[in-house]
Amino acid sequence: SRHFQGWNSQGSRSSPSAVEFPQRERGVIMAENVYLFVPNLIGYVRIISGMAAFYYADIWWAFLMLYFVSYFLDCIDGLAARYFGQATRFGQMLDMVTDRACTACLLGLLAHLYAGSNLAFAFYMLLALDLCSHYCHVYSQLLAGSESHKKLAVDENWLLKLYYHDQKVLFTLCLFNETAFVMAFLLHHASAGVSPSAVMVLQPARTLLLICIPFATVKQYLNLLQMLSASRRIVAYDVSSRAEAKKEASKAK
């Protein structure tokens, strides 16, 4: 989109933005190897762990261990970024893309495991909602010139602000949401005729799933709310841009 490449809505060149890389800045950018910042190294391990989890998806205990290693590394990379003073746009992008990829793969896996049931359709819809919601949100934030997708406008919905601005709320909802999906994965294996000893380990998954469902429901509601709020802001941007364009056109006559 031209909006993200230093162009305004009228097609003329806008003022330099964060996405422009003048020659004089390249030496400064390359003076530090952002790729090797500690939080980004954690992010790479997280990606490898997530990939390994889905590679071993037929082995329930291996998937469980590897997936949660990937998830809890997600909690550590932000702490590392703040501790080492290495918060970067690249790190933000890496973190968000990895989040969306892991959740999408997990929901796709669940849709496959529960194929032929209404749950499969539900998992596909949750996958679509997750991707659409976050894409719309990031797009609206970029149009607004926000430095981070977690920095919301003052007039944003109070529930979304609570979610993004309170780390405890964000962590709790995300943890229970992911755990609900993982428990659904384990329940499938528990009902697939695995060894009796494994069934004994997997049985608590049903109870844990019931505990997680209310939190997961709130998280999905936030996804829907986020998509609707972002859509409203994008439309407001369009209305404002079109009004400005008409004003400029009338002055030119």
Summary of the structure (lengths in Angstrom):
residues: 253
radius of gyration: 21.6
end to end distance: 28.9
largest distance: 81.9
contacts: 698
relative contact order: 0.09
helix: 78%
strand: 1%
